Amino acid sequence: MSDSGLSLWMTGTGPDQDVVLASRVRLARNIQGYSFPNSLPAEQGEKLTAAVEDAIGHIEPSWNLSLSRLTDVSALDRQVLVEKHLASPLLVADPIRFEGVVTDDRESISIMVLEEDHLRMQVLLPGLQLDEAWGVVNRLDDSLENRLTWAFDKKLGYLTTYPTNLGTAMRASVMMHLPALVLTRQAGPVFGALAQMGVVVRGLYGEGSEGEGHIFQISNQVSLGRSEEELVHGLSMVAQQVAGRERQARELLGRNSESAIRDRVGRAFGILAYARILTSEEAIRLLSDVKLGQDLTYLPPFSSATFSEMVSMTRPGILQQMAGQDLDAAQRDMLRAEVIQRHLTRT
Amino acid sequence: MSDSGLSLWMTGTGPDQDVVLASRVRLARNIQGYSFPNSLPAEQGEKLTAAVEDAIGHIEPSWNLSLSRLTDVSALDRQVLVEKHLASPLLVADPIRFEGVVTDDRESISIMVLEEDHLRMQVLLPGLQLDEAWGVVNRLDDSLENRLTWAFDKKLGYLTTYPTNLGTAMRASVMMHLPALVLTRQAGPVFGALAQMGVVVRGLYGEGSEGEGHIFQISNQVSLGRSEEELVHGLSMVAQQVAGRERQARELLGRNSESAIRDRVGRAFGILAYARILTSEEAIRLLSDVKLGQDLTYLPPFSSATFSEMVSMTRPGILQQMAGQDLDAAQRDMLRAEVIQRHLTRT
């Protein structure tokens, strides 16, 4: 866990951050000689996790990695791992002893142990930094390979539990803030065109999370038949194109609907600044509007915290972790309003 | 017209103003020897208005009264007269030459000439000042009687076009801000009890204007068989009782729903402070919430202007008069937000 309680991808800065909030590259790896997780006997699970622990222990100390077994992590902290995108809901639900998560001190790296695959290692960086994230995760992969032998097939590439991940077993994704594409009704057509190119668009927290706060995850689909570099580079190009479309849409909004947008973003700021009760849904929606206002220079920078940081602070788990105690929904809604107000720049 | 563009009852202060915004006493008078307005021939109308003009001219100059013929008043200024409660919609619609309105320089007095009755004179003061308003309108009545002879019957009292006004031909009313009675769902029962006592409750702009901004007009119904002093005193007692109920309801809200009310009034302030487009309906609703917040000391005084002044400034006609030009609805909504923001005290 990081010291600040938040991860580098939330608090840090990076290129194209007006549209691209964060970049992530994830590799799926399975260890030779073990069954896939869905059919792995308990004693093998224990042995595998011990082997991973050993490999982590032998990695260069500057990586600052440490493994937590999920049974040692409280329910609240497990929820926080999901909200920080360091673990999946699947991994943290009903934890068993040999499941775990490896993170570094900046929470830029995470390795899920015994989720769908034996290992899923990811690097998550602020802004558009797919190449950088790939570079880091690739070095991590090499370092672990010193002590672990990956299940690999010359023809199929890295072997994975689900065939969709075969080949590079890599998934690259970017988290994008696309309010203007949504407001100008271009999101549908743009996402449709992306789907044609094998690029998948999902909400902030995966399938079913409908672009809360106009935040979308855009990721590559195909992992077979192309190199990692090609895939990462391809998605980076896509992200830049989508970012360009979003910026055009913002200009269009500013030109055609200035009063309405100034009103919308002003109201959002006013409510965030003076409400006493905020649900996470309303908070993320208003934060999205306020960020749009800032990007259009209709509002001054609304906080010294980044948008990702503000959004993260509104999540139920992270909020309770900040409070240092469990809170019911009504208490969370009040604390959320307070925390946001503490971080807003009044004008 | 007043110099500030607003009337004394809006900008001034008075007793119990946390609940009672303004007090009004109105007398209906008809002049002997003329038919009632609904059957008055044009040449008689001309003569009558000339007689009123003459009487006004002979009244003590310190009253500062002057008569405007409605055909000399622009459509916008006629709308403003209605919004200031100085004339009725009935009087200003389709003006004819001999209809007019007399006002003083503070717009505390108005006399409608040839509305339902020959003359309807009223005095409107800020806060709960029914006795004071009655005193002034009574002296005005006496002064006019020096040159005009009222139609009067020993048994029926002052004769009026409609029999409901017979007797004293007086109507006293108070404009009250009752948000807590509405929010605690006590307004219905309280108004029901008032109806039993012959007291009428209407919205800010008469029948059908449903308590916009939680503002209600409460007036006496019976004008026959009791003296003016009794009627005025009776309504003053009623107003004090209703004000007491409203204050209790505010305390109750503060005790039982503090978070929800703080949230509600905070949001109202935030939107008023940062919106760029405000309809008059939304503005009056939000101003009402903000005043409630101020009365509960949840918000500091939100403006150096009074609540009545803020509400008045949001009215379409007054707003256009302030702008010095005709504005369409979209322009008004933008100017309204601007004017309100100029008058808000930021915290």
Interface residues (C-beta under 8 A of the other chain):
Chain A: S259 A260 R262 D263 G266 R267 F269 G270 I271 L272 A273 Y274 A275 R276 I277 A330 M334 A337
Chain B: S259 A260 R262 D263 G266 R267 F269 G270 I271 L272 A273 Y274 A275 R276 I277 A330 M334 A337
